[in-house]
Amino acid sequence: MKPIIFNGEMVKAILDGRKVQTRRLVKWEPLEPGLNLQASSLSIGYIDLDSPELGVELSSRGEGACWNQRTKTAFPKYQPGDKLWVIQMKPIRDYEGIYWAGDDGNIYHQDPPKQMKACSTGGSGYLSVTLCKNGTRKTRSVHRLVCEAFYGLPPADMPQARHLNRNKDDNRAVNLDWGSYADNWKDRAFHGSAMGEKHHRAKLTEAQVIDIRLSDRPQRELARRFGVTQANISSICRNNTWAKASQPEPNFPRWASRITLEVTGVRCEQIQSISEADCYAEGIQPSDQLTNLNSLIEFRDLWQSIYPGSWEDNQWVFVYDFKTIDEGLGMDG
């Protein structure tokens, strides 16, 4: 299984069944190390390989150079039959077009998207990255960047970015949510970081706590029955303690589904060779007013927002056809 990155708009197009194709820039390598790669007149052809992988060769002869000096080769990152899992990216506020937050819990630098290295700083145990804009560098917590990108700014009464499974290294969007200070304490109780029946001072069991929550008897009577204070009963009924006994399962949104794709075809072409049908296959939304020219303009603008300058240069791309084969929720993987 290999990862593949899409922005939020394209993930929606995949979920809607509109997007079944994607283009990625070709990264050329010289046929032999250290040779000249500059050429004015180029032609492309598929090369015969000993391996089953698809490869392409770009070559031109001119200015007295030999073939090797004018030849580049490239291999697509994905091959037909490869299974891919989708990483959704959303822009980071105040750093749009520079940095992205991935729903896999990583921060990416654009052009091309590259995962940034996160490290633990300040003794808090939280991972952080350093962002740079206009010469100014700022260190930001990864979990807050991801939470803000996928859930918006924190509400005034819920300023805490919570790790639902209490693992500070698990910064996947599906594992994060905004909450209050009290919510964080409930998370601790649910995951055993606070008091539970195994604690040496615990006077109740989980079964007794559930009985208390289901009972319609007065709290004073319950306190006498179970040998605890009425304040204890009140705290249990408000879920301030013993949250594990009634913690609901997270209600994950559809975008948090694990989307799995299978590559069905690969080819290589220049970016301006895209057809009207391919624009639609890329997820461009068709409409009654959408002409061939307008669909190309829509795709060109989208492409340039991701790969600035590559449209004008008419750069080479690998075109991947794919189909969606699975959507599954999960906190564990």
Backbone as numpy.savetxt, mean C-alpha at the origin, in Angstrom:
# Nx Ny Nz CAx CAy CAz Cx Cy Cz
4.84 -14.94 -4.92 4.00 -13.75 -4.92 4.88 -12.51 -4.92
4.62 -11.58 -5.85 5.42 -10.36 -5.95 4.52 -9.14 -5.71
5.08 -8.07 -5.12 4.26 -6.87 -4.92 4.21 -6.00 -6.17
3.11 -5.27 -6.35 3.00 -4.28 -7.41 2.26 -3.08 -6.84
2.71 -1.87 -7.18 2.20 -0.65 -6.57 1.19 0.04 -7.49
0.06 0.47 -6.92 -0.93 1.29 -7.61 -1.37 2.41 -6.68
-1.77 3.56 -7.26 -2.34 4.61 -6.42 -3.80 4.29 -6.13
-4.42 5.06 -5.24 -5.77 4.77 -4.80 -6.78 4.76 -5.92
-6.64 5.67 -6.88 -7.57 5.75 -8.02 -7.52 4.47 -8.85
-6.32 3.94 -9.06 -6.17 2.73 -9.87 -6.64 1.49 -9.11
-6.47 1.47 -7.78 -7.01 0.36 -6.99 -8.52 0.31 -7.13
-9.16 1.48 -7.08 -10.62 1.52 -7.26 -11.00 1.00 -8.63
-10.22 1.36 -9.67 -10.51 0.89 -11.02 -10.37 -0.63 -11.12
-9.39 -1.20 -10.40 -9.23 -2.66 -10.38 -10.43 -3.31 -9.70
-10.84 -2.75 -8.54 -11.97 -3.30 -7.81 -13.26 -3.20 -8.61
-13.37 -2.14 -9.43 -14.56 -1.95 -10.27 -14.52 -2.81 -11.53
-13.38 -3.48 -11.78 -13.26 -4.31 -12.97 -12.90 -3.55 -14.23
-12.55 -2.25 -14.10 -12.22 -1.43 -15.27 -10.76 -1.53 -15.67
-9.89 -1.76 -14.72 -8.45 -1.77 -15.00 -7.93 -3.20 -15.09
-7.42 -3.56 -16.28 -6.89 -4.91 -16.51 -5.52 -4.83 -17.19
-4.90 -3.66 -17.12 -3.62 -3.46 -17.81 -2.84 -2.37 -17.08
-1.52 -2.48 -17.09 -0.68 -1.44 -16.50 0.62 -1.34 -17.27
1.18 -0.13 -17.31 2.44 0.13 -18.00 3.49 0.57 -17.00
4.70 0.06 -17.17 5.82 0.42 -16.31 7.04 0.70 -17.19
7.80 1.73 -16.81 8.97 2.12 -17.60 9.98 0.99 -17.69
10.58 0.84 -18.87 11.63 -0.15 -19.09 12.94 0.38 -18.50
13.64 -0.44 -17.77 14.96 -0.09 -17.26 16.00 -0.83 -18.09
16.66 -0.11 -18.98 17.61 -0.73 -19.90 18.96 -0.94 -19.25
19.64 -1.99 -19.67 21.00 -2.28 -19.24 21.85 -2.48 -20.50
23.14 -2.07 -20.46 24.00 -2.29 -21.63 24.24 -3.79 -21.85
24.37 -4.16 -23.13 24.66 -5.56 -23.44 25.96 -5.98 -22.79
26.94 -5.09 -22.78 28.20 -5.34 -22.11 28.51 -4.14 -21.22
28.97 -4.34 -20.00 29.21 -3.25 -19.06 30.18 -2.21 -19.63
29.87 -0.95 -19.37 30.77 0.13 -19.74 30.66 0.62 -21.16
29.75 0.05 -21.96 29.63 0.47 -23.35 28.69 1.67 -23.48
28.83 2.37 -24.59 28.04 3.55 -24.86 26.58 3.17 -25.10
25.66 3.87 -24.42 24.25 3.57 -24.60 23.52 4.63 -25.41
24.20 5.66 -25.84 23.54 6.74 -26.56 23.40 6.39 -28.04
22.20 6.61 -28.58 21.96 6.35 -30.00 20.77 7.19 -30.44
20.79 7.64 -31.69 19.73 8.50 -32.18 18.64 7.73 -32.92
18.98 6.62 -33.50 18.02 5.83 -34.26 17.97 4.43 -33.67
16.81 4.06 -33.09 16.70 2.81 -32.37 15.63 1.91 -32.97
15.84 0.62 -32.87 14.81 -0.36 -33.23 14.77 -1.40 -32.13
13.60 -2.03 -31.96 13.44 -2.97 -30.86 13.10 -4.35 -31.40
13.56 -5.37 -30.72 13.23 -6.73 -31.10 13.31 -7.64 -29.90
12.60 -8.78 -29.95 12.63 -9.74 -28.86 13.84 -10.65 -29.04
14.52 -10.92 -27.95 15.74 -11.71 -28.06 15.46 -13.17 -27.69
16.23 -14.06 -28.27 16.09 -15.49 -28.02 16.89 -15.84 -26.78
16.21 -16.27 -25.73 16.86 -16.52 -24.46 16.86 -18.01 -24.14
17.85 -18.42 -23.37 17.90 -19.80 -22.93 16.84 -20.07 -21.85
16.47 -19.02 -21.11 15.46 -19.17 -20.06 14.09 -18.89 -20.66
13.02 -19.30 -19.96 11.68 -19.04 -20.48 11.23 -17.60 -20.31
12.03 -16.76 -19.63 11.63 -15.39 -19.39 11.65 -14.57 -20.67
10.73 -13.64 -20.75 10.68 -12.72 -21.86 11.74 -11.64 -21.69
12.46 -11.33 -22.77 13.44 -10.25 -22.72 13.37 -9.46 -24.01
13.83 -8.22 -24.00 13.82 -7.38 -25.20 15.20 -6.76 -25.40
15.47 -6.43 -26.64 16.76 -5.86 -27.02 16.50 -4.62 -27.86
17.17 -3.54 -27.51 17.05 -2.29 -28.23 18.42 -1.98 -28.81
18.49 -1.86 -30.15 19.82 -1.70 -30.75 19.78 -0.72 -31.91
20.92 -0.14 -32.19 21.07 0.77 -33.32 22.54 0.80 -33.72
22.76 0.83 -35.01 24.13 0.92 -35.50 24.32 2.28 -36.16
25.37 2.96 -35.80 25.59 4.28 -36.38 26.83 4.92 -35.83
27.29 5.95 -36.50 28.47 6.72 -36.07 29.68 5.82 -35.88
29.76 4.76 -36.69 30.93 3.90 -36.67 31.02 2.96 -35.49
29.95 2.89 -34.69 29.99 2.02 -33.51 29.61 0.59 -33.88
30.12 -0.36 -33.14 29.73 -1.75 -33.36 28.38 -2.00 -32.70
27.77 -3.15 -33.01 26.44 -3.45 -32.49 26.42 -3.46 -30.96
27.43 -4.06 -30.34 27.41 -4.16 -28.89 27.40 -2.79 -28.21
28.07 -1.82 -28.87 28.13 -0.49 -28.27 26.80 0.25 -28.33
25.89 -0.23 -29.19 24.61 0.44 -29.36 23.45 -0.44 -28.92
23.70 -1.42 -28.09 22.65 -2.38 -27.74 22.35 -2.36 -26.24
21.05 -2.32 -25.94 20.59 -2.41 -24.56 19.66 -3.62 -24.46
19.61 -4.20 -23.29 18.68 -5.30 -23.04 17.85 -5.00 -21.79
16.70 -5.61 -21.71 15.83 -5.42 -20.55 14.96 -6.65 -20.35
14.65 -6.90 -19.08 13.74 -7.99 -18.73 12.60 -7.41 -17.91
11.38 -7.77 -18.22 10.26 -7.26 -17.42 10.30 -7.80 -16.00
9.82 -6.99 -15.08 9.81 -7.40 -13.67 8.85 -8.55 -13.43
7.78 -8.60 -14.24 6.76 -9.63 -14.07 6.64 -10.43 -15.36
6.39 -11.73 -15.22 6.25 -12.63 -16.35 4.84 -13.21 -16.37
4.36 -13.66 -17.55 3.04 -14.30 -17.60 2.95 -15.46 -16.61
1.85 -15.49 -15.87 1.66 -16.51 -14.85 2.05 -16.06 -13.46
2.80 -14.95 -13.33 3.18 -14.45 -12.01 1.94 -14.00 -11.24
1.93 -14.29 -9.94 0.88 -13.81 -9.04 1.40 -12.56 -8.33
0.59 -11.51 -8.32 0.98 -10.23 -7.75 0.00 -9.83 -6.65
0.52 -9.26 -5.56 -0.39 -8.66 -4.59 -0.24 -7.15 -4.64
-1.36 -6.47 -4.57 -1.42 -5.03 -4.84 -1.11 -4.22 -3.59
-0.18 -3.28 -3.73 0.09 -2.28 -2.70 -0.57 -0.98 -3.14
-1.49 -0.48 -2.32 -2.14 0.79 -2.64 -1.35 1.94 -2.04
-1.12 3.00 -2.82 -0.39 4.17 -2.34 -1.30 5.39 -2.32
-1.14 6.21 -1.30 -1.85 7.49 -1.22 -0.83 8.59 -0.88
-1.03 9.79 -1.43 -0.04 10.86 -1.20 -0.01 11.31 0.25
1.16 11.74 0.68 1.34 12.27 2.03 1.07 13.76 2.02
0.24 14.22 2.92 -0.14 15.63 2.98 1.10 16.52 3.11
1.12 17.59 2.33 2.22 18.57 2.27 3.43 18.04 1.50
3.37 16.77 1.06 4.48 16.20 0.28 3.94 15.51 -0.98
2.80 16.02 -1.49 2.21 15.43 -2.67 3.19 15.47 -3.84
3.24 14.36 -4.58 4.15 14.27 -5.72 5.58 13.94 -5.34
5.85 13.80 -4.03 7.21 13.48 -3.58 7.21 12.15 -2.81
6.30 12.05 -1.82 6.27 10.85 -0.98 4.85 10.28 -0.95
4.80 8.97 -0.81 3.52 8.25 -0.75 3.53 7.31 0.46
2.34 7.09 1.02 2.17 6.07 2.06 1.53 4.84 1.42
2.09 3.68 1.69 1.54 2.44 1.17 0.69 1.75 2.20
-0.38 1.05 1.73 -1.21 0.35 2.69 -0.50 -0.85 3.29
0.71 -1.15 2.78 1.53 -2.21 3.37 2.33 -1.72 4.56
2.17 -0.43 4.91 2.85 0.11 6.09 4.20 0.73 5.81
4.53 0.92 4.54 5.81 1.53 4.17 5.59 2.90 3.55
6.65 3.72 3.56 6.64 5.04 2.93 7.51 4.94 1.67
7.02 5.53 0.58 7.69 5.43 -0.71 8.06 6.81 -1.23
9.22 6.88 -1.86 9.67 8.08 -2.55 9.34 7.92 -4.02
8.72 8.96 -4.61 8.28 8.85 -6.00 9.43 9.08 -6.98
9.18 8.62 -8.23 10.03 8.88 -9.41 11.39 8.19 -9.37
11.42 6.87 -9.55 10.25 5.98 -9.50 9.96 5.61 -8.05
8.76 5.04 -7.76 8.46 4.67 -6.38 9.52 3.75 -5.79
10.07 4.16 -4.67 11.10 3.37 -4.00 10.83 3.39 -2.50
10.84 2.22 -1.90 10.57 2.12 -0.47 11.67 2.78 0.34
11.26 3.62 1.31 12.21 4.28 2.17 12.55 3.40 3.36
13.75 3.55 3.87 14.17 2.79 5.03 13.68 3.50 6.29
12.94 2.77 7.12 12.44 3.32 8.37 13.28 2.80 9.54
13.41 3.62 10.55 14.19 3.20 11.71 13.49 3.68 12.98
13.84 3.08 14.10 13.26 3.45 15.38 14.10 4.56 16.01
13.44 5.65 16.41 14.16 6.79 16.98 13.48 7.24 18.27
14.24 7.90 19.12 13.69 8.54 20.31 13.29 7.62 21.43
13.57 6.33 21.30 13.25 5.42 22.38 11.79 5.05 22.50
10.93 5.54 21.59 9.50 5.25 21.68 9.15 3.87 21.12
10.03 3.33 20.29 9.75 2.04 19.66 8.99 2.16 18.36
8.57 3.39 17.99 7.86 3.59 16.74 8.85 3.82 15.60
8.52 3.32 14.40 9.36 3.52 13.23 9.13 4.91 12.66
10.18 5.51 12.13 10.07 6.85 11.55 10.91 6.95 10.29
10.60 7.95 9.47 11.36 8.25 8.25 11.64 9.75 8.22
12.64 10.13 7.45 12.97 11.54 7.29 12.52 12.00 5.91
11.63 12.99 5.86 11.11 13.54 4.61 11.83 14.85 4.31
12.07 15.09 3.03 12.79 16.30 2.62 11.99 17.05 1.56
11.84 18.37 1.75 11.15 19.21 0.77 11.76 20.61 0.82
12.18 21.08 -0.35 12.78 22.42 -0.47 13.94 22.61 0.51
14.72 21.56 0.68 15.90 21.64 1.54 15.62 21.48 3.02
14.35 21.35 3.41 13.99 21.18 4.82 13.69 19.72 5.10
14.31 19.19 6.14 14.15 17.78 6.49 13.34 17.66 7.78
12.38 16.73 7.78 11.57 16.48 8.95 11.48 14.98 9.20
11.59 14.58 10.45 11.42 13.18 10.83 9.99 12.97 11.29
9.31 11.99 10.67 7.90 11.74 10.97 7.69 10.26 11.29
6.75 9.99 12.16 6.41 8.62 12.52 5.66 7.96 11.37
6.08 6.75 11.02 5.46 6.05 9.89 3.99 5.77 10.15
3.65 5.31 11.37 2.26 4.93 11.63 1.32 6.12 11.52
1.77 7.31 11.90 0.91 8.49 11.77 0.79 8.93 10.31
1.87 8.82 9.54 1.79 9.16 8.12 0.81 8.25 7.38
0.89 6.94 7.66 -0.01 5.99 7.00 -1.45 6.21 7.45
-1.65 6.40 8.74 -3.00 6.60 9.27 -3.63 7.86 8.68
-2.87 8.93 8.58 -3.39 10.18 8.03 -3.70 10.05 6.54
-2.84 9.33 5.79 -3.06 9.18 4.36 -4.34 8.40 4.06
-4.63 7.39 4.87 -5.77 6.52 4.58 -7.04 6.87 5.35
-6.91 7.61 6.48 -8.10 7.93 7.26 -8.30 9.43 7.47
-7.44 10.25 6.89 -7.57 11.68 7.05 -6.96 12.18 8.36
-7.07 13.48 8.60 -6.53 14.06 9.82 -7.27 13.52 11.04
-6.58 13.41 12.18 -7.23 12.84 13.37 -8.32 13.76 13.91
-9.47 13.20 14.30 -10.49 14.02 14.97 -9.95 14.60 16.26
-10.51 15.71 16.69 -10.01 16.41 17.87 -10.03 15.52 19.11
-11.06 14.65 19.20 -11.18 13.80 20.40 -10.50 12.44 20.22
-9.84 12.22 19.07 -9.15 10.95 18.83 -7.78 11.22 18.21
-6.85 11.78 18.96 -5.56 12.19 18.41 -4.52 11.07 18.31
-4.83 9.89 18.85 -3.86 8.80 18.92 -3.95 7.89 17.70
-2.82 7.60 17.06 -2.78 6.59 16.00 -2.57 5.24 16.66
-3.61 4.38 16.61 -3.60 3.11 17.34 -3.07 1.98 16.46
-2.28 1.10 17.03 -1.95 -0.19 16.42 -2.95 -1.20 16.98
-3.85 -1.68 16.14 -4.94 -2.53 16.63 -4.42 -3.84 17.18
-3.28 -4.33 16.68 -2.74 -5.59 17.21 -1.58 -5.34 18.18
-1.36 -4.06 18.53 -0.34 -3.65 19.50 1.09 -3.91 19.04
1.28 -4.23 17.76 2.63 -4.43 17.23 3.09 -3.13 16.59
4.04 -2.44 17.20 4.48 -1.14 16.72 5.18 -1.21 15.37
5.63 -2.39 14.97 6.29 -2.53 13.67 5.30 -2.81 12.54
4.05 -3.09 12.88 3.03 -3.42 11.88 2.23 -2.16 11.55
2.71 -1.42 10.55 2.10 -0.13 10.21 1.18 -0.21 8.98
0.67 -1.41 8.69 -0.30 -1.54 7.60 -1.53 -0.71 7.92
-2.12 -0.10 6.88 -3.31 0.73 7.11 -4.42 -0.05 7.78
-4.56 -1.33 7.45 -5.62 -2.14 8.02 -5.41 -2.39 9.52
-4.21 -2.13 10.03 -3.90 -2.33 11.44 -3.91 -1.03 12.22
-4.27 0.08 11.57 -4.23 1.39 12.21 -5.62 2.02 12.27
-5.78 2.92 13.22 -7.01 3.72 13.30 -6.75 4.85 14.27
-7.52 5.93 14.13 -7.44 7.01 15.11 -8.25 6.63 16.34
-7.78 7.04 17.50 -8.50 6.74 18.73 -8.11 7.70 19.83
-8.79 7.54 20.95 -8.50 8.38 22.12 -7.44 7.71 22.99
-7.02 8.43 24.02 -6.07 7.84 24.96 -6.70 6.61 25.63
-8.01 6.71 25.91 -8.70 5.58 26.53 -8.72 4.37 25.60
-8.86 4.62 24.28 -8.84 3.52 23.31 -7.52 2.78 23.35
-6.43 3.53 23.49 -5.13 2.88 23.57 -5.02 2.00 24.81
-5.61 2.44 25.90 -5.60 1.61 27.10 -6.46 0.36 26.91
-7.58 0.50 26.19 -8.40 -0.67 25.90 -7.64 -1.66 25.04
-6.86 -1.13 24.06 -6.05 -2.00 23.22 -5.06 -2.79 24.08
-4.48 -2.11 25.06 -3.52 -2.79 25.94 -4.20 -3.92 26.70
-5.42 -3.65 27.18 -6.14 -4.68 27.91 -6.47 -5.86 27.00
-6.88 -5.56 25.78 -7.26 -6.62 24.84 -6.09 -7.53 24.50
-4.90 -6.95 24.40 -3.75 -7.73 23.97 -2.84 -8.16 25.12
-3.33 -8.03 26.33 -2.58 -8.58 27.46 -1.54 -7.65 28.02
-1.54 -6.37 27.59 -0.56 -5.44 28.13 -1.03 -4.83 29.45
-2.30 -5.04 29.75 -2.82 -4.55 31.03 -3.38 -5.75 31.80
-4.21 -5.49 32.79 -4.68 -6.57 33.64 -5.64 -7.49 32.91
-5.54 -8.78 33.18 -6.44 -9.80 32.69 -6.51 -10.87 33.75
-7.18 -11.97 33.47 -7.37 -12.98 34.50 -6.07 -13.64 34.93
-5.01 -13.56 34.08 -3.72 -14.16 34.44 -2.88 -13.24 35.32
-3.32 -11.97 35.44 -2.58 -11.05 36.27 -2.69 -11.49 37.73
-1.61 -11.31 38.51 -1.58 -11.81 39.89 -2.60 -11.13 40.79
-3.08 -9.94 40.37 -4.06 -9.23 41.19 -5.49 -9.40 40.68
-5.68 -10.15 39.61 -7.01 -10.31 39.03 -7.92 -11.10 39.97
-9.15 -10.61 40.18 -10.12 -11.28 41.04 -11.23 -11.95 40.23
-11.25 -11.73 38.92 -12.31 -12.25 38.07 -11.72 -13.06 36.93
-12.58 -13.87 36.34 -12.21 -14.58 35.12 -12.94 -13.93 33.95
-12.51 -14.27 32.71 -13.19 -13.73 31.53 -14.65 -14.14 31.51
-14.94 -15.38 31.88 -16.33 -15.85 31.88 -17.18 -15.02 32.84
-16.63 -14.67 34.02 -17.37 -13.84 34.97 -17.59 -12.43 34.43
-16.59 -11.90 33.74 -16.72 -10.56 33.16 -17.84 -10.53 32.12
-17.90 -11.57 31.29 -18.97 -11.64 30.29 -20.33 -11.73 30.97
-20.42 -12.52 32.06 -21.67 -12.61 32.82 -22.08 -11.24 33.36
-21.10 -10.47 33.84 -21.39 -9.13 34.37 -21.96 -8.24 33.28
-21.36 -8.29 32.10 -21.81 -7.41 31.00 -23.20 -7.81 30.49
-23.53 -9.10 30.59 -24.83 -9.57 30.11 -25.93 -9.42 31.15
-25.55 -9.17 32.38 -26.52 -9.11 33.46 -27.30 -7.80 33.46
-28.58 -7.88 33.88 -29.38 -6.67 34.04 -29.57 -6.30 35.51
-28.79 -6.95 36.38 -28.87 -6.68 37.82 -28.14 -5.38 38.17
-28.50 -4.73 39.26 -27.83 -3.49 39.68 -26.33 -3.73 39.93
-25.52 -2.72 39.65 -24.07 -2.87 39.81 -23.68 -3.16 41.26
-24.41 -2.59 42.23 -24.08 -2.82 43.63 -24.26 -4.31 43.97
-25.35 -4.90 43.45 -25.60 -6.33 43.69 -24.53 -7.19 43.04
-24.12 -6.82 41.81 -23.07 -7.58 41.11 -21.74 -7.49 41.86
-21.47 -6.33 42.42 -20.23 -6.14 43.18 -20.19 -7.07 44.39
-21.32 -7.18 45.11 -21.36 -8.08 46.27 -21.23 -9.54 45.82
-21.89 -9.88 44.71 -21.89 -11.27 44.23 -20.49 -11.74 43.85
-19.72 -10.85 43.17 -18.41 -11.26 42.66 -17.25 -10.82 43.56
-17.55 -10.16 44.65 -16.52 -9.80 45.61 -15.58 -8.71 45.14
-16.11 -7.75 44.37 -15.31 -6.60 43.92 -16.08 -5.33 44.24
-15.47 -4.19 43.98 -16.13 -2.92 44.25 -17.10 -2.56 43.13
-18.02 -1.67 43.44 -18.96 -1.21 42.41 -18.22 -0.44 41.32
-17.12 0.22 41.71 -16.31 0.93 40.70 -15.73 -0.05 39.69
-15.33 -1.23 40.18 -14.83 -2.26 39.28 -15.90 -2.68 38.28
-17.12 -2.91 38.78 -18.23 -3.33 37.91 -18.52 -2.26 36.87
-18.53 -1.00 37.30 -18.80 0.10 36.38 -17.75 0.19 35.28
-16.47 0.02 35.69 -15.38 0.08 34.71 -15.49 -1.05 33.69
-15.89 -2.25 34.16 -16.05 -3.39 33.25 -17.19 -3.13 32.26
-18.32 -2.62 32.76 -19.48 -2.37 31.90 -19.21 -1.29 30.86
-18.30 -0.35 31.18 -17.95 0.71 30.22 -16.81 0.29 29.29
-16.32 -0.96 29.44 -15.22 -1.48 28.62 -13.90 -0.76 28.89
-13.79 -0.08 30.02 -12.52 0.57 30.36 -11.49 -0.46 30.84
-11.97 -1.60 31.34 -11.10 -2.72 31.71 -11.70 -3.99 31.13
-10.86 -5.01 31.03 -11.31 -6.31 30.51 -11.89 -6.19 29.10
-11.26 -5.35 28.26 -11.78 -5.16 26.90 -11.73 -6.44 26.09
-10.79 -7.32 26.42 -10.63 -8.54 25.65 -11.89 -9.39 25.64
-12.67 -9.29 26.71 -13.85 -10.13 26.82 -14.97 -9.73 25.88
-14.87 -8.55 25.26 -15.95 -8.14 24.37 -15.45 -7.34 23.17
-14.14 -7.42 22.87 -13.56 -6.65 21.77 -14.15 -7.10 20.44
-14.77 -6.20 19.66 -15.34 -6.59 18.38 -14.25 -6.78 17.33
-14.56 -7.57 16.33 -13.64 -7.73 15.21 -13.63 -6.45 14.39
-12.46 -6.02 13.87 -12.41 -4.81 13.04 -13.29 -4.97 11.80
-13.98 -3.88 11.43 -14.82 -3.88 10.23 -14.02 -3.25 9.10
-13.28 -4.07 8.35 -12.35 -3.55 7.36 -13.10 -3.04 6.12
-12.71 -1.88 5.60 -13.31 -1.39 4.36 -12.84 -2.22 3.17
-13.55 -2.08 2.04 -13.25 -2.91 0.88 -11.87 -2.63 0.33
-11.39 -1.38 0.43 -10.08 -1.08 -0.12 -8.97 -1.84 0.62
-9.29 -2.29 1.84 -8.28 -3.00 2.62 -8.18 -4.47 2.25
-9.01 -4.92 1.31 -8.94 -6.31 0.87 -7.58 -6.59 0.23
-7.07 -7.78 0.44 -5.86 -8.19 -0.23 -6.22 -8.56 -1.67
-5.78 -7.75 -2.62 -6.09 -7.97 -4.03 -4.93 -8.73 -4.66
-5.24 -9.84 -5.31 -4.23 -10.65 -5.98 -4.50 -10.67 -7.47
-3.47 -10.41 -8.25 -3.58 -10.37 -9.70 -2.72 -11.48 -10.31
-3.07 -11.89 -11.52 -2.25 -12.82 -12.27 -1.90 -12.18 -13.62
-0.61 -12.15 -13.94 -0.16 -11.59 -15.21 -0.53 -12.54 -16.34
-1.24 -12.02 -17.34 -1.67 -12.87 -18.47 -0.91 -12.57 -19.76
-0.20 -11.45 -19.81 0.55 -11.13 -21.02 1.52 -9.98 -20.79
2.60 -9.97 -21.55 3.62 -8.91 -21.45 4.06 -8.54 -22.86
4.21 -7.26 -23.10 4.81 -6.80 -24.35 5.55 -5.50 -24.09
6.33 -5.06 -25.08 7.13 -3.84 -24.93 6.80 -2.90 -26.08
6.57 -1.62 -25.74 6.26 -0.62 -26.76 6.60 0.77 -26.22
6.53 1.78 -27.08 6.72 3.15 -26.62 5.42 3.69 -26.08
5.51 4.57 -25.09 4.34 4.99 -24.34 3.29 5.65 -25.24
3.70 6.39 -26.27 2.72 7.06 -27.12 2.03 6.12 -28.10
2.39 4.83 -28.08 1.73 3.85 -28.94 0.42 3.35 -28.36
0.05 3.79 -27.18 -1.16 3.31 -26.54 -2.39 3.60 -27.40
-3.30 2.64 -27.49 -4.52 2.77 -28.29 -5.69 3.22 -27.42
-6.81 3.53 -28.06 -8.01 3.91 -27.32 -8.47 2.75 -26.42
-8.47 1.53 -26.98 -8.89 0.37 -26.20 -7.97 0.16 -25.00
-6.68 0.41 -25.18 -5.73 0.25 -24.08 -5.92 1.32 -23.02
-6.35 2.52 -23.41 -6.64 3.56 -22.43 -7.76 3.10 -21.50
-8.79 2.49 -22.06 -9.87 1.96 -21.24 -9.37 0.80 -20.37
-8.51 -0.06 -20.95 -7.96 -1.19 -20.19 -7.08 -0.70 -19.05
-6.53 0.51 -19.18 -5.72 1.11 -18.12 -6.58 1.72 -17.02
-7.90 1.73 -17.22 -8.79 2.22 -16.18 -9.38 3.59 -16.45
-9.07 4.19 -17.62 -9.68 5.47 -17.97 -11.19 5.26 -18.09
-11.96 6.09 -17.39 -13.41 5.91 -17.34 -14.05 6.35 -18.65
-14.71 5.43 -19.39 -15.37 5.83 -20.64 -16.65 6.61 -20.37
-17.03 7.44 -21.31 -18.28 8.18 -21.23 -18.77 8.47 -22.64
-20.02 8.95 -22.76 -20.58 9.23 -24.08 -19.80 10.31 -24.81
-19.20 11.23 -24.04 -18.47 12.34 -24.66 -16.99 12.03 -24.87
-16.54 10.87 -24.41 -15.12 10.57 -24.46 -14.72 10.09 -25.84
-13.98 10.89 -26.57 -13.49 10.50 -27.90 -12.13 9.86 -27.75
-11.63 9.33 -28.84 -10.30 8.72 -28.82 -9.26 9.73 -28.36
-9.34 10.96 -28.88 -8.37 11.98 -28.51 -8.45 12.28 -27.03
-9.67 12.45 -26.50 -9.82 12.77 -25.08 -9.35 11.65 -24.18
-9.58 10.40 -24.58 -9.11 9.29 -23.75 -7.59 9.28 -23.68
-6.93 9.60 -24.79 -5.47 9.68 -24.79 -4.98 10.83 -23.91
-5.70 11.95 -23.94 -5.33 13.10 -23.11 -5.46 12.74 -21.63
-6.57 12.06 -21.29 -6.78 11.63 -19.90 -5.64 10.73 -19.44
-5.29 9.75 -20.28 -4.22 8.84 -19.90 -2.88 9.56 -19.85
-2.61 10.42 -20.84 -1.34 11.16 -20.84 -1.16 11.98 -19.57
-2.23 12.69 -19.14 -2.13 13.51 -17.94 -1.87 12.65 -16.70
-2.55 11.49 -16.64 -2.33 10.58 -15.52 -0.90 10.06 -15.53
-0.41 9.67 -16.70 0.95 9.14 -16.82 1.99 10.18 -16.43
1.81 11.39 -16.89 2.80 12.44 -16.61 2.83 12.80 -15.12
1.70 12.60 -14.42 1.68 12.88 -12.99 2.52 11.87 -12.22
2.74 10.68 -12.82 3.52 9.63 -12.17 4.96 9.62 -12.67
5.13 9.78 -13.99 6.46 9.75 -14.60 6.68 11.04 -15.40
6.99 12.14 -14.73 7.16 13.43 -15.43 8.21 13.34 -16.53
7.89 13.87 -17.70 8.83 13.96 -18.81 8.91 12.74 -19.70
8.39 11.61 -19.25 8.54 10.39 -20.04 7.61 10.33 -21.24
6.49 11.05 -21.18 5.58 11.07 -22.34 6.21 11.83 -23.49
6.75 12.99 -23.20 7.38 13.79 -24.25 8.56 13.04 -24.88
9.29 12.28 -24.07 10.43 11.52 -24.58 10.00 10.22 -25.27
8.69 9.92 -25.18 8.14 8.70 -25.79 8.95 7.47 -25.37
9.12 7.34 -24.06 9.98 6.28 -23.54 9.33 4.90 -23.70
10.18 3.87 -23.63 9.73 2.50 -23.78 9.13 2.01 -22.47
8.08 1.22 -22.58 7.40 0.67 -21.40 7.11 -0.82 -21.61
7.04 -1.54 -20.51 6.48 -2.88 -20.55 4.98 -2.76 -20.27
4.19 -3.43 -21.07 2.73 -3.45 -20.90 2.35 -4.80 -20.31
1.73 -4.76 -19.14 1.32 -6.00 -18.46 -0.21 -6.11 -18.50
-0.71 -7.19 -19.07 -2.13 -7.53 -18.96 -2.30 -8.42 -17.74
-3.41 -8.25 -17.01 -3.61 -9.05 -15.80 -5.10 -9.29 -15.58
-5.38 -10.23 -14.70 -6.74 -10.47 -14.24 -6.73 -10.59 -12.73
-7.84 -10.20 -12.10 -7.96 -10.32 -10.65 -8.39 -11.73 -10.31
-7.65 -12.38 -9.41 -7.97 -13.77 -9.08 -8.40 -13.96 -7.64
-8.23 -12.91 -6.79 -8.60 -13.11 -5.40 -8.70 -11.79 -4.70
-9.64 -11.68 -3.79 -9.72 -10.57 -2.85 -9.99 -11.16 -1.50
-9.12 -10.92 -0.54 -9.32 -11.50 0.78 -8.88 -10.57 1.88
-9.65 -10.51 2.96 -9.28 -9.69 4.11 -8.32 -10.45 5.00
-7.60 -9.72 5.83 -6.76 -10.43 6.79 -5.84 -9.52 7.54
-5.75 -9.70 8.84 -4.82 -8.95 9.67 -3.47 -9.63 9.76
-3.39 -10.87 9.32 -2.18 -11.65 9.56 -1.20 -11.62 8.41
-1.59 -11.17 7.25 -0.66 -11.23 6.16 -0.84 -10.21 5.14
